[in-house]
């Protein structure tokens, strides 16, 4: 997450990496940690806020769906 703030020229690449990991990483709790970190550190960025809403809409794991409803 720190890399995102420190490397503005690489934000699109980093956002794509975080997005892919937050959507597909197994086990499910790794996805949860990624989403929490994105939310806590980068939610002010409109692109990240939109990404978090997309991740929430696409999530199929029942525990994560419930948590995302509360978190996001």
PQR file of N, CA, C, O and H, with PARSE charges and radii, in Angstrom:
ATOM      1  N   UNK A   1       0.818  -1.179   0.000 -0.4000 1.5000
ATOM      2  CA  UNK A   1       0.000   0.000   0.000 -0.0000 2.0000
ATOM      3  C   UNK A   1       0.868   1.251   0.000  0.5500 1.7000
ATOM      4  O   UNK A   1       0.536   2.253  -0.634 -0.5500 1.4000
ATOM      5  N   UNK A   2       1.980   1.181   0.717 -0.4000 1.5000
ATOM      6  CA  UNK A   2       2.889   2.314   0.744 -0.0000 2.0000
ATOM      7  C   UNK A   2       3.447   2.581  -0.650  0.5500 1.7000
ATOM      8  O   UNK A   2       3.653   3.732  -1.035 -0.5500 1.4000
ATOM      9  H   UNK A   2       2.250   0.367   1.232  0.4000 1.0000
ATOM     10  N   UNK A   3       3.689   1.514  -1.399 -0.4000 1.5000
ATOM     11  CA  UNK A   3       4.200   1.674  -2.759 -0.0000 2.0000
ATOM     12  C   UNK A   3       3.239   2.485  -3.611  0.5500 1.7000
ATOM     13  O   UNK A   3       3.667   3.259  -4.466 -0.5500 1.4000
ATOM     14  H   UNK A   3       3.522   0.579  -1.086  0.4000 1.0000
ATOM     15  N   UNK A   4       1.956   2.315  -3.385 -0.4000 1.5000
ATOM     16  CA  UNK A   4       0.948   3.054  -4.152 -0.0000 2.0000
ATOM     17  C   UNK A   4       1.098   4.551  -3.932  0.5500 1.7000
ATOM     18  O   UNK A   4       1.006   5.336  -4.876 -0.5500 1.4000
ATOM     19  H   UNK A   4       1.608   1.686  -2.689  0.4000 1.0000
ATOM     20  N   UNK A   5       1.325   4.939  -2.700 -0.4000 1.5000
ATOM     21  CA  UNK A   5       1.468   6.359  -2.377 -0.0000 2.0000
ATOM     22  C   UNK A   5       2.808   6.914  -2.844  0.5500 1.7000
ATOM     23  O   UNK A   5       2.904   8.083  -3.218 -0.5500 1.4000
ATOM     24  H   UNK A   5       1.399   4.301  -1.933  0.4000 1.0000
ATOM     25  N   UNK A   6       3.836   6.081  -2.823 -0.4000 1.5000
ATOM     26  CA  UNK A   6       5.178   6.557  -3.127 -0.0000 2.0000
ATOM     27  C   UNK A   6       5.510   6.520  -4.619  0.5500 1.7000
ATOM     28  O   UNK A   6       6.448   7.186  -5.057 -0.5500 1.4000
ATOM     29  H   UNK A   6       3.758   5.131  -2.519  0.4000 1.0000
ATOM     30  N   UNK A   7       4.766   5.762  -5.389 -0.4000 1.5000
ATOM     31  CA  UNK A   7       5.073   5.617  -6.806 -0.0000 2.0000
ATOM     32  C   UNK A   7       3.882   6.041  -7.666  0.5500 1.7000
ATOM     33  O   UNK A   7       3.225   5.192  -8.269 -0.5500 1.4000
ATOM     34  H   UNK A   7       4.004   5.221  -5.032  0.4000 1.0000
ATOM     35  N   UNK A   8       3.599   7.336  -7.730 -0.4000 1.5000
ATOM     36  CA  UNK A   8       2.419   7.778  -8.480 -0.0000 2.0000
ATOM     37  C   UNK A   8       2.449   7.378  -9.952  0.5500 1.7000
ATOM     38  O   UNK A   8       1.395   7.194 -10.561 -0.5500 1.4000
ATOM     39  H   UNK A   8       4.133   8.026  -7.240  0.4000 1.0000
ATOM     40  N   UNK A   9       3.626   7.245 -10.522 -0.4000 1.5000
ATOM     41  CA  UNK A   9       3.708   6.875 -11.936 -0.0000 2.0000
ATOM     42  C   UNK A   9       3.317   5.420 -12.173  0.5500 1.7000
ATOM     43  O   UNK A   9       3.030   5.033 -13.306 -0.5500 1.4000
ATOM     44  H   UNK A   9       4.482   7.395 -10.027  0.4000 1.0000
ATOM     45  N   UNK A  10       3.304   4.620 -11.127 -0.4000 1.5000
ATOM     46  CA  UNK A  10       2.975   3.196 -11.251 -0.0000 2.0000
ATOM     47  C   UNK A  10       1.601   2.851 -10.682  0.5500 1.7000
ATOM     48  O   UNK A  10       1.275   1.676 -10.521 -0.5500 1.4000
ATOM     49  H   UNK A  10       3.538   4.935 -10.206  0.4000 1.0000
ATOM     50  N   UNK A  11       0.808   3.853 -10.381 -0.4000 1.5000
ATOM     51  CA  UNK A  11      -0.476   3.603  -9.717 -0.0000 2.0000
ATOM     52  C   UNK A  11      -1.385   2.683 -10.511  0.5500 1.7000
ATOM     53  O   UNK A  11      -2.035   1.813  -9.931 -0.5500 1.4000
ATOM     54  H   UNK A  11       1.073   4.809 -10.512  0.4000 1.0000
ATOM     55  N   UNK A  12      -1.447   2.854 -11.813 -0.4000 1.5000
ATOM     56  CA  UNK A  12      -2.351   2.003 -12.596 -0.0000 2.0000
ATOM     57  C   UNK A  12      -1.913   0.545 -12.526  0.5500 1.7000
ATOM     58  O   UNK A  12      -2.755  -0.349 -12.446 -0.5500 1.4000
ATOM     59  H   UNK A  12      -0.919   3.561 -12.284  0.4000 1.0000
ATOM     60  N   UNK A  13      -0.603   0.294 -12.555 -0.4000 1.5000
ATOM     61  CA  UNK A  13      -0.106  -1.075 -12.439 -0.0000 2.0000
ATOM     62  C   UNK A  13      -0.384  -1.640 -11.053  0.5500 1.7000
ATOM     63  O   UNK A  13      -0.831  -2.779 -10.919 -0.5500 1.4000
ATOM     64  H   UNK A  13       0.081   1.020 -12.620  0.4000 1.0000
ATOM     65  N   UNK A  14      -0.121  -0.846 -10.029 -0.4000 1.5000
ATOM     66  CA  UNK A  14      -0.353  -1.306  -8.661 -0.0000 2.0000
ATOM     67  C   UNK A  14      -1.835  -1.535  -8.402  0.5500 1.7000
ATOM     68  O   UNK A  14      -2.211  -2.509  -7.752 -0.5500 1.4000
ATOM     69  H   UNK A  14       0.242   0.080 -10.138  0.4000 1.0000
ATOM     70  N   UNK A  15      -2.672  -0.643  -8.907 -0.4000 1.5000
ATOM     71  CA  UNK A  15      -4.113  -0.805  -8.728 -0.0000 2.0000
ATOM     72  C   UNK A  15      -4.585  -2.102  -9.375  0.5500 1.7000
ATOM     73  O   UNK A  15      -5.423  -2.806  -8.812 -0.5500 1.4000
ATOM     74  H   UNK A  15      -2.366   0.149  -9.435  0.4000 1.0000
ATOM     75  N   UNK A  16      -4.058  -2.419 -10.542 -0.4000 1.5000
ATOM     76  CA  UNK A  16      -4.430  -3.663 -11.220 -0.0000 2.0000
ATOM     77  C   UNK A  16      -3.988  -4.881 -10.410  0.5500 1.7000
ATOM     78  O   UNK A  16      -4.727  -5.859 -10.303 -0.5500 1.4000
ATOM     79  H   UNK A  16      -3.377  -1.846 -10.999  0.4000 1.0000
ATOM     80  N   UNK A  17      -2.791  -4.821  -9.844 -0.4000 1.5000
ATOM     81  CA  UNK A  17      -2.308  -5.931  -9.011 -0.0000 2.0000
ATOM     82  C   UNK A  17      -3.161  -6.106  -7.763  0.5500 1.7000
ATOM     83  O   UNK A  17      -3.565  -7.223  -7.439 -0.5500 1.4000
ATOM     84  H   UNK A  17      -2.191  -4.026  -9.931  0.4000 1.0000
ATOM     85  N   UNK A  18      -3.437  -5.013  -7.062 -0.4000 1.5000
ATOM     86  CA  UNK A  18      -4.262  -5.091  -5.850 -0.0000 2.0000
ATOM     87  C   UNK A  18      -5.666  -5.574  -6.194  0.5500 1.7000
ATOM     88  O   UNK A  18      -6.253  -6.371  -5.463 -0.5500 1.4000
ATOM     89  H   UNK A  18      -3.109  -4.106  -7.325  0.4000 1.0000
ATOM     90  N   UNK A  19      -6.192  -5.091  -7.297 -0.4000 1.5000
ATOM     91  CA  UNK A  19      -7.533  -5.482  -7.715 -0.0000 2.0000
ATOM     92  C   UNK A  19      -7.603  -6.978  -7.982  0.5500 1.7000
ATOM     93  O   UNK A  19      -8.512  -7.656  -7.503 -0.5500 1.4000
ATOM     94  H   UNK A  19      -5.715  -4.444  -7.891  0.4000 1.0000
ATOM     95  N   UNK A  20      -6.658  -7.487  -8.735 -0.4000 1.5000
ATOM     96  CA  UNK A  20      -6.640  -8.914  -9.056 -0.0000 2.0000
ATOM     97  C   UNK A  20      -6.499  -9.756  -7.797  0.5500 1.7000
ATOM     98  O   UNK A  20      -7.208 -10.749  -7.630 -0.5500 1.4000
ATOM     99  H   UNK A  20      -5.920  -6.936  -9.124  0.4000 1.0000
ATOM    100  N   UNK A  21      -5.597  -9.370  -6.919 -0.4000 1.5000
ATOM    101  CA  UNK A  21      -5.393 -10.132  -5.683 -0.0000 2.0000
ATOM    102  C   UNK A  21      -6.619 -10.076  -4.780  0.5500 1.7000
ATOM    103  O   UNK A  21      -6.995 -11.089  -4.191 -0.5500 1.4000
ATOM    104  H   UNK A  21      -5.021  -8.564  -7.054  0.4000 1.0000
ATOM    105  N   UNK A  22      -7.238  -8.928  -4.665 -0.4000 1.5000
ATOM    106  CA  UNK A  22      -8.407  -8.783  -3.791 -0.0000 2.0000
ATOM    107  C   UNK A  22      -9.606  -9.564  -4.317  0.5500 1.7000
ATOM    108  O   UNK A  22     -10.511  -9.908  -3.556 -0.5500 1.4000
ATOM    109  H   UNK A  22      -6.932  -8.105  -5.143  0.4000 1.0000
ATOM    110  N   UNK A  23      -9.611  -9.838  -5.597 -0.4000 1.5000
ATOM    111  CA  UNK A  23     -10.726 -10.591  -6.186 -0.0000 2.0000
ATOM    112  C   UNK A  23     -10.483 -12.094  -6.193  0.5500 1.7000
ATOM    113  O   UNK A  23     -11.440 -12.862  -6.091 -0.5500 1.4000
ATOM    114  H   UNK A  23      -8.876  -9.558  -6.214  0.4000 1.0000
ATOM    115  N   UNK A  24      -9.246 -12.534  -6.309 -0.4000 1.5000
ATOM    116  CA  UNK A  24      -8.993 -13.951  -6.600 -0.0000 2.0000
ATOM    117  C   UNK A  24      -8.128 -14.671  -5.587  0.5500 1.7000
ATOM    118  O   UNK A  24      -8.068 -15.900  -5.614 -0.5500 1.4000
ATOM    119  H   UNK A  24      -8.469 -11.911  -6.392  0.4000 1.0000
ATOM    120  N   UNK A  25      -7.469 -13.975  -4.712 -0.4000 1.5000
ATOM    121  CA  UNK A  25      -6.506 -14.603  -3.810 -0.0000 2.0000
ATOM    122  C   UNK A  25      -7.202 -15.608  -2.891  0.5500 1.7000
ATOM    123  O   UNK A  25      -8.282 -15.344  -2.363 -0.5500 1.4000
ATOM    124  H   UNK A  25      -7.518 -12.977  -4.690  0.4000 1.0000
ATOM    125  N   UNK A  26      -6.570 -16.746  -2.717 -0.4000 1.5000
ATOM    126  CA  UNK A  26      -7.031 -17.751  -1.763 -0.0000 2.0000
ATOM    127  C   UNK A  26      -5.941 -17.947  -0.743  0.5500 1.7000
ATOM    128  O   UNK A  26      -4.769 -17.844  -1.105 -0.5500 1.4000
ATOM    129  H   UNK A  26      -5.693 -16.960  -3.146  0.4000 1.0000
ATOM    130  N   UNK A  27      -6.234 -18.213   0.459 -0.4000 1.5000
ATOM    131  CA  UNK A  27      -7.546 -18.365   1.072 -0.0000 2.0000
ATOM    132  C   UNK A  27      -8.286 -17.034   1.181  0.5500 1.7000
ATOM    133  O   UNK A  27      -7.707 -15.962   1.000 -0.5500 1.4000
ATOM    134  H   UNK A  27      -7.186 -18.296   0.753  0.4000 1.0000
ATOM    135  N   UNK A  28      -9.560 -17.130   1.478 -0.4000 1.5000
ATOM    136  CA  UNK A  28     -10.445 -15.962   1.463 -0.0000 2.0000
ATOM    137  C   UNK A  28      -9.998 -14.865   2.410  0.5500 1.7000
ATOM    138  O   UNK A  28     -10.227 -13.687   2.134 -0.5500 1.4000
ATOM    139  H   UNK A  28     -10.030 -18.001   1.625  0.4000 1.0000
ATOM    140  N   UNK A  29      -9.362 -15.224   3.525 -0.4000 1.5000
ATOM    141  CA  UNK A  29      -8.981 -14.184   4.483 -0.0000 2.0000
ATOM    142  C   UNK A  29      -7.858 -13.302   3.955  0.5500 1.7000
ATOM    143  O   UNK A  29      -7.687 -12.179   4.429 -0.5500 1.4000
ATOM    144  H   UNK A  29      -9.176 -16.180   3.749  0.4000 1.0000
ATOM    145  N   UNK A  30      -7.092 -13.787   2.984 -0.4000 1.5000
ATOM    146  CA  UNK A  30      -6.082 -12.933   2.351 -0.0000 2.0000
ATOM    147  C   UNK A  30      -6.782 -11.843   1.538  0.5500 1.7000
ATOM    148  O   UNK A  30      -6.345 -10.693   1.534 -0.5500 1.4000
ATOM    149  H   UNK A  30      -7.231 -14.699   2.599  0.4000 1.0000
ATOM    150  N   UNK A  31      -7.870 -12.206   0.851 -0.4000 1.5000
ATOM    151  CA  UNK A  31      -8.655 -11.196   0.131 -0.0000 2.0000
ATOM    152  C   UNK A  31      -9.196 -10.160   1.100  0.5500 1.7000
ATOM    153  O   UNK A  31      -9.182  -8.963   0.811 -0.5500 1.4000
ATOM    154  H   UNK A  31      -8.225 -13.140   0.854  0.4000 1.0000
ATOM    155  N   UNK A  32      -9.675 -10.620   2.252 -0.4000 1.5000
ATOM    156  CA  UNK A  32     -10.212  -9.710   3.263 -0.0000 2.0000
ATOM    157  C   UNK A  32      -9.144  -8.723   3.727  0.5500 1.7000
ATOM    158  O   UNK A  32      -9.417  -7.528   3.837 -0.5500 1.4000
ATOM    159  H   UNK A  32      -9.687 -11.593   2.486  0.4000 1.0000
ATOM    160  N   UNK A  33      -7.951  -9.199   3.995 -0.4000 1.5000
ATOM    161  CA  UNK A  33      -6.857  -8.331   4.438 -0.0000 2.0000
ATOM    162  C   UNK A  33      -6.533  -7.290   3.364  0.5500 1.7000
ATOM    163  O   UNK A  33      -6.332  -6.117   3.677 -0.5500 1.4000
ATOM    164  H   UNK A  33      -7.729 -10.170   3.905  0.4000 1.0000
ATOM    165  N   UNK A  34      -6.482  -7.709   2.119 -0.4000 1.5000
ATOM    166  CA  UNK A  34      -6.207  -6.765   1.028 -0.0000 2.0000
ATOM    167  C   UNK A  34      -7.276  -5.685   0.937  0.5500 1.7000
ATOM    168  O   UNK A  34      -6.959  -4.505   0.789 -0.5500 1.4000
ATOM    169  H   UNK A  34      -6.644  -8.662   1.864  0.4000 1.0000
ATOM    170  N   UNK A  35      -8.528  -6.082   1.025 -0.4000 1.5000
ATOM    171  CA  UNK A  35      -9.615  -5.104   0.942 -0.0000 2.0000
ATOM    172  C   UNK A  35      -9.575  -4.156   2.137  0.5500 1.7000
ATOM    173  O   UNK A  35      -9.790  -2.954   1.983 -0.5500 1.4000
ATOM    174  H   UNK A  35      -8.785  -7.040   1.146  0.4000 1.0000
ATOM    175  N   UNK A  36      -9.304  -4.689   3.320 -0.4000 1.5000
ATOM    176  CA  UNK A  36      -9.209  -3.826   4.503 -0.0000 2.0000
ATOM    177  C   UNK A  36      -8.102  -2.797   4.326  0.5500 1.7000
ATOM    178  O   UNK A  36      -8.293  -1.616   4.618 -0.5500 1.4000
ATOM    179  H   UNK A  36      -9.130  -5.666   3.445  0.4000 1.0000
ATOM    180  N   UNK A  37      -6.953  -3.241   3.851 -0.4000 1.5000
ATOM    181  CA  UNK A  37      -5.835  -2.316   3.660 -0.0000 2.0000
ATOM    182  C   UNK A  37      -6.147  -1.275   2.595  0.5500 1.7000
ATOM    183  O   UNK A  37      -5.835  -0.096   2.767 -0.5500 1.4000
ATOM    184  H   UNK A  37      -6.798  -4.200   3.614  0.4000 1.0000
ATOM    185  N   UNK A  38      -6.756  -1.697   1.505 -0.4000 1.5000
ATOM    186  CA  UNK A  38      -7.140  -0.726   0.480 -0.0000 2.0000
ATOM    187  C   UNK A  38      -8.094   0.303   1.056  0.5500 1.7000
ATOM    188  O   UNK A  38      -7.946   1.501   0.814 -0.5500 1.4000
ATOM    189  H   UNK A  38      -7.010  -2.654   1.365  0.4000 1.0000
ATOM    190  N   UNK A  39      -9.065  -0.161   1.813 -0.4000 1.5000
ATOM    191  CA  UNK A  39     -10.065   0.751   2.375 -0.0000 2.0000
ATOM    192  C   UNK A  39      -9.437   1.718   3.368  0.5500 1.7000
ATOM    193  O   UNK A  39      -9.697   2.920   3.314 -0.5500 1.4000
ATOM    194  H   UNK A  39      -9.185  -1.134   2.009  0.4000 1.0000
ATOM    195  N   UNK A  40      -8.628   1.209   4.257 -0.4000 1.5000
ATOM    196  CA  UNK A  40      -8.068   2.047   5.316 -0.0000 2.0000
ATOM    197  C   UNK A  40      -7.065   3.065   4.795  0.5500 1.7000
ATOM    198  O   UNK A  40      -7.021   4.201   5.266 -0.5500 1.4000
ATOM    199  H   UNK A  40      -8.418   0.232   4.300  0.4000 1.0000
ATOM    200  N   UNK A  41      -6.270   2.660   3.831 -0.4000 1.5000
ATOM    201  CA  UNK A  41      -5.169   3.515   3.416 -0.0000 2.0000
ATOM    202  C   UNK A  41      -5.456   4.332   2.168  0.5500 1.7000
ATOM    203  O   UNK A  41      -4.863   5.391   1.965 -0.5500 1.4000
ATOM    204  H   UNK A  41      -6.305   1.737   3.448  0.4000 1.0000
ATOM    205  N   UNK A  42      -6.358   3.847   1.337 -0.4000 1.5000
ATOM    206  CA  UNK A  42      -6.482   4.465   0.020 -0.0000 2.0000
ATOM    207  C   UNK A  42      -7.897   4.880  -0.339  0.5500 1.7000
ATOM    208  O   UNK A  42      -8.156   5.224  -1.492 -0.5500 1.4000
ATOM    209  H   UNK A  42      -6.840   2.987   1.502  0.4000 1.0000
ATOM    210  N   UNK A  43      -8.808   4.860   0.601 -0.4000 1.5000
ATOM    211  CA  UNK A  43     -10.210   5.130   0.288 -0.0000 2.0000
ATOM    212  C   UNK A  43     -10.442   6.554  -0.213  0.5500 1.7000
ATOM    213  O   UNK A  43     -11.472   6.821  -0.831 -0.5500 1.4000
ATOM    214  H   UNK A  43      -8.597   4.581   1.538  0.4000 1.0000
ATOM    215  N   UNK A  44      -9.526   7.456   0.033 -0.4000 1.5000
ATOM    216  CA  UNK A  44      -9.690   8.839  -0.442 -0.0000 2.0000
ATOM    217  C   UNK A  44      -9.520   8.947  -1.954  0.5500 1.7000
ATOM    218  O   UNK A  44     -10.001   9.891  -2.580 -0.5500 1.4000
ATOM    219  H   UNK A  44      -8.689   7.239   0.535  0.4000 1.0000
ATOM    220  N   UNK A  45      -8.837   7.979  -2.524 -0.4000 1.5000
ATOM    221  CA  UNK A  45      -8.632   7.951  -3.969 -0.0000 2.0000
ATOM    222  C   UNK A  45      -9.933   7.475  -4.634  0.5500 1.7000
ATOM    223  O   UNK A  45     -10.385   6.367  -4.349 -0.5500 1.4000
ATOM    224  H   UNK A  45      -8.445   7.211  -2.016  0.4000 1.0000
ATOM    225  N   UNK A  46     -10.541   8.279  -5.508 -0.4000 1.5000
ATOM    226  CA  UNK A  46     -11.821   7.885  -6.111 -0.0000 2.0000
ATOM    227  C   UNK A  46     -11.734   6.584  -6.904  0.5500 1.7000
ATOM    228  O   UNK A  46     -12.706   5.831  -6.962 -0.5500 1.4000
ATOM    229  H   UNK A  46     -10.174   9.179  -5.740  0.4000 1.0000
ATOM    230  N   UNK A  47     -10.581   6.313  -7.516 -0.4000 1.5000
ATOM    231  CA  UNK A  47     -10.423   5.064  -8.259 -0.0000 2.0000
ATOM    232  C   UNK A  47     -10.492   3.863  -7.329  0.5500 1.7000
ATOM    233  O   UNK A  47     -11.094   2.844  -7.666 -0.5500 1.4000
ATOM    234  H   UNK A  47      -9.791   6.926  -7.469  0.4000 1.0000
ATOM    235  N   UNK A  48      -9.874   3.983  -6.157 -0.4000 1.5000
ATOM    236  CA  UNK A  48      -9.880   2.883  -5.193 -0.0000 2.0000
ATOM    237  C   UNK A  48     -11.270   2.712  -4.603  0.5500 1.7000
ATOM    238  O   UNK A  48     -11.718   1.584  -4.396 -0.5500 1.4000
ATOM    239  H   UNK A  48      -9.384   4.811  -5.883  0.4000 1.0000
ATOM    240  N   UNK A  49     -11.951   3.801  -4.331 -0.4000 1.5000
ATOM    241  CA  UNK A  49     -13.316   3.704  -3.807 -0.0000 2.0000
ATOM    242  C   UNK A  49     -14.214   2.964  -4.800  0.5500 1.7000
ATOM    243  O   UNK A  49     -15.027   2.128  -4.405 -0.5500 1.4000
ATOM    244  H   UNK A  49     -11.587   4.718  -4.499  0.4000 1.0000
ATOM    245  N   UNK A  50     -14.066   3.270  -6.071 -0.4000 1.5000
ATOM    246  CA  UNK A  50     -14.845   2.583  -7.102 -0.0000 2.0000
ATOM    247  C   UNK A  50     -14.437   1.115  -7.188  0.5500 1.7000
ATOM    248  O   UNK A  50     -15.294   0.242  -7.326 -0.5500 1.4000
ATOM    249  H   UNK A  50     -13.406   3.949  -6.392  0.4000 1.0000
ATOM    250  N   UNK A  51     -13.148   0.838  -7.108 -0.4000 1.5000
ATOM    251  CA  UNK A  51     -12.655  -0.534  -7.136 -0.0000 2.0000
ATOM    252  C   UNK A  51     -13.228  -1.347  -5.982  0.5500 1.7000
ATOM    253  O   UNK A  51     -13.631  -2.494  -6.175 -0.5500 1.4000
ATOM    254  H   UNK A  51     -12.452   1.548  -6.997  0.4000 1.0000
ATOM    255  N   UNK A  52     -13.270  -0.767  -4.787 -0.4000 1.5000
ATOM    256  CA  UNK A  52     -13.815  -1.472  -3.628 -0.0000 2.0000
ATOM    257  C   UNK A  52     -15.293  -1.803  -3.830  0.5500 1.7000
ATOM    258  O   UNK A  52     -15.743  -2.877  -3.432 -0.5500 1.4000
ATOM    259  H   UNK A  52     -12.943   0.165  -4.630  0.4000 1.0000
ATOM    260  N   UNK A  53     -16.038  -0.910  -4.432 -0.4000 1.5000
ATOM    261  CA  UNK A  53     -17.449  -1.187  -4.706 -0.0000 2.0000
ATOM    262  C   UNK A  53     -17.603  -2.309  -5.732  0.5500 1.7000
ATOM    263  O   UNK A  53     -18.517  -3.125  -5.619 -0.5500 1.4000
ATOM    264  H   UNK A  53     -15.672  -0.037  -4.756  0.4000 1.0000
ATOM    265  N   UNK A  54     -16.728  -2.357  -6.721 -0.4000 1.5000
ATOM    266  CA  UNK A  54     -16.762  -3.442  -7.704 -0.0000 2.0000
ATOM    267  C   UNK A  54     -16.433  -4.775  -7.049  0.5500 1.7000
ATOM    268  O   UNK A  54     -17.088  -5.783  -7.316 -0.5500 1.4000
ATOM    269  H   UNK A  54     -15.985  -1.694  -6.813  0.4000 1.0000
ATOM    270  N   UNK A  55     -15.416  -4.781  -6.193 -0.4000 1.5000
ATOM    271  CA  UNK A  55     -15.033  -6.010  -5.496 -0.0000 2.0000
ATOM    272  C   UNK A  55     -16.189  -6.494  -4.635  0.5500 1.7000
ATOM    273  O   UNK A  55     -16.491  -7.687  -4.600 -0.5500 1.4000
ATOM    274  H   UNK A  55     -14.884  -3.962  -5.977  0.4000 1.0000
ATOM    275  N   UNK A  56     -16.830  -5.571  -3.946 -0.4000 1.5000
ATOM    276  CA  UNK A  56     -17.979  -5.923  -3.105 -0.0000 2.0000
ATOM    277  C   UNK A  56     -19.089  -6.544  -3.948  0.5500 1.7000
ATOM    278  O   UNK A  56     -19.674  -7.551  -3.549 -0.5500 1.4000
ATOM    279  H   UNK A  56     -16.586  -4.602  -3.974  0.4000 1.0000
ATOM    280  N   UNK A  57     -19.382  -5.971  -5.084 -0.4000 1.5000
ATOM    281  CA  UNK A  57     -20.457  -6.471  -5.940 -0.0000 2.0000
ATOM    282  C   UNK A  57     -20.148  -7.849  -6.522  0.5500 1.7000
ATOM    283  O   UNK A  57     -21.062  -8.637  -6.766 -0.5500 1.4000
ATOM    284  H   UNK A  57     -18.907  -5.153  -5.409  0.4000 1.0000
ATOM    285  N   UNK A  58     -18.868  -8.144  -6.744 -0.4000 1.5000
ATOM    286  CA  UNK A  58     -18.482  -9.401  -7.376 -0.0000 2.0000
ATOM    287  C   UNK A  58     -18.204 -10.528  -6.389  0.5500 1.7000
ATOM    288  O   UNK A  58     -18.090 -11.684  -6.799 -0.5500 1.4000
ATOM    289  H   UNK A  58     -18.126  -7.504  -6.545  0.4000 1.0000
ATOM    290  N   UNK A  59     -18.094 -10.223  -5.110 -0.4000 1.5000
ATOM    291  CA  UNK A  59     -17.715 -11.240  -4.117 -0.0000 2.0000
ATOM    292  C   UNK A  59     -18.781 -12.323  -3.994  0.5500 1.7000
ATOM    293  O   UNK A  59     -19.977 -12.031  -3.953 -0.5500 1.4000
ATOM    294  H   UNK A  59     -18.186  -9.285  -4.777  0.4000 1.0000
ATOM    295  N   UNK A  60     -18.332 -13.580  -3.937 -0.4000 1.5000
ATOM    296  CA  UNK A  60     -19.247 -14.714  -3.805 -0.0000 2.0000
ATOM    297  C   UNK A  60     -19.114 -15.433  -2.470  0.5500 1.7000
ATOM    298  O   UNK A  60     -20.012 -16.186  -2.090 -0.5500 1.4000
ATOM    299  H   UNK A  60     -17.361 -13.817  -3.970  0.4000 1.0000
ATOM    300  N   UNK A  61     -18.033 -15.224  -1.760 -0.4000 1.5000
ATOM    301  CA  UNK A  61     -17.841 -15.904  -0.482 -0.0000 2.0000
ATOM    302  C   UNK A  61     -18.815 -15.322   0.543  0.5500 1.7000
ATOM    303  O   UNK A  61     -18.854 -14.105   0.719 -0.5500 1.4000
ATOM    304  H   UNK A  61     -17.304 -14.612  -2.068  0.4000 1.0000
ATOM    305  N   UNK A  62     -19.611 -16.169   1.230 -0.4000 1.5000
ATOM    306  CA  UNK A  62     -20.656 -15.654   2.124 -0.0000 2.0000
ATOM    307  C   UNK A  62     -20.132 -14.827   3.297  0.5500 1.7000
ATOM    308  O   UNK A  62     -20.756 -13.834   3.671 -0.5500 1.4000
ATOM    309  H   UNK A  62     -19.579 -17.158   1.088  0.4000 1.0000
ATOM    310  N   UNK A  63     -19.015 -15.212   3.874 -0.4000 1.5000
ATOM    311  CA  UNK A  63     -18.459 -14.447   4.994 -0.0000 2.0000
ATOM    312  C   UNK A  63     -17.984 -13.082   4.515  0.5500 1.7000
ATOM    313  O   UNK A  63     -18.237 -12.064   5.160 -0.5500 1.4000
ATOM    314  H   UNK A  63     -18.509 -16.018   3.570  0.4000 1.0000
ATOM    315  N   UNK A  64     -17.297 -13.070   3.384 -0.4000 1.5000
ATOM    316  CA  UNK A  64     -16.803 -11.798   2.856 -0.0000 2.0000
ATOM    317  C   UNK A  64     -17.950 -10.889   2.427  0.5500 1.7000
ATOM    318  O   UNK A  64     -17.895  -9.680   2.649 -0.5500 1.4000
ATOM    319  H   UNK A  64     -17.092 -13.896   2.860  0.4000 1.0000
ATOM    320  N   UNK A  65     -18.984 -11.454   1.818 -0.4000 1.5000
ATOM    321  CA  UNK A  65     -20.129 -10.625   1.417 -0.0000 2.0000
ATOM    322  C   UNK A  65     -20.741  -9.930   2.629  0.5500 1.7000
ATOM    323  O   UNK A  65     -21.040  -8.737   2.585 -0.5500 1.4000
ATOM    324  H   UNK A  65     -19.029 -12.437   1.637  0.4000 1.0000
ATOM    325  N   UNK A  66     -20.923 -10.678   3.700 -0.4000 1.5000
ATOM    326  CA  UNK A  66     -21.508 -10.099   4.913 -0.0000 2.0000
ATOM    327  C   UNK A  66     -20.597  -9.012   5.483  0.5500 1.7000
ATOM    328  O   UNK A  66     -21.064  -7.941   5.869 -0.5500 1.4000
ATOM    329  H   UNK A  66     -20.680 -11.648   3.735  0.4000 1.0000
ATOM    330  N   UNK A  67     -19.304  -9.291   5.531 -0.4000 1.5000
ATOM    331  CA  UNK A  67     -18.359  -8.324   6.076 -0.0000 2.0000
ATOM    332  C   UNK A  67     -18.277  -7.076   5.200  0.5500 1.7000
ATOM    333  O   UNK A  67     -18.238  -5.959   5.716 -0.5500 1.4000
ATOM    334  H   UNK A  67     -18.924 -10.161   5.216  0.4000 1.0000
ATOM    335  N   UNK A  68     -18.251  -7.260   3.881 -0.4000 1.5000
ATOM    336  CA  UNK A  68     -18.172  -6.120   2.970 -0.0000 2.0000
ATOM    337  C   UNK A  68     -19.416  -5.250   3.067  0.5500 1.7000
ATOM    338  O   UNK A  68     -19.338  -4.030   2.920 -0.5500 1.4000
ATOM    339  H   UNK A  68     -18.283  -8.167   3.462  0.4000 1.0000
ATOM    340  N   UNK A  69     -20.574  -5.878   3.317 -0.4000 1.5000
ATOM    341  CA  UNK A  69     -21.794  -5.086   3.509 -0.0000 2.0000
ATOM    342  C   UNK A  69     -21.638  -4.131   4.690  0.5500 1.7000
ATOM    343  O   UNK A  69     -22.139  -3.007   4.656 -0.5500 1.4000
ATOM    344  H   UNK A  69     -20.638  -6.868   3.437  0.4000 1.0000
ATOM    345  N   UNK A  70     -20.949  -4.576   5.722 -0.4000 1.5000
ATOM    346  CA  UNK A  70     -20.720  -3.728   6.899 -0.0000 2.0000
ATOM    347  C   UNK A  70     -19.564  -2.757   6.669  0.5500 1.7000
ATOM    348  O   UNK A  70     -19.640  -1.593   7.063 -0.5500 1.4000
ATOM    349  H   UNK A  70     -20.542  -5.489   5.750  0.4000 1.0000
ATOM    350  N   UNK A  71     -18.508  -3.230   6.040 -0.4000 1.5000
ATOM    351  CA  UNK A  71     -17.280  -2.460   5.884 -0.0000 2.0000
ATOM    352  C   UNK A  71     -17.386  -1.382   4.811  0.5500 1.7000
ATOM    353  O   UNK A  71     -16.955  -0.247   5.016 -0.5500 1.4000
ATOM    354  H   UNK A  71     -18.446  -4.175   5.720  0.4000 1.0000
ATOM    355  N   UNK A  72     -17.951  -1.739   3.687 -0.4000 1.5000
ATOM    356  CA  UNK A  72     -17.974  -0.828   2.544 -0.0000 2.0000
ATOM    357  C   UNK A  72     -19.343  -0.223   2.435  0.5500 1.7000
ATOM    358  O   UNK A  72     -19.594   0.580   1.537 -0.5500 1.4000
ATOM    359  H   UNK A  72     -18.300  -2.661   3.520  0.4000 1.0000
TER
END
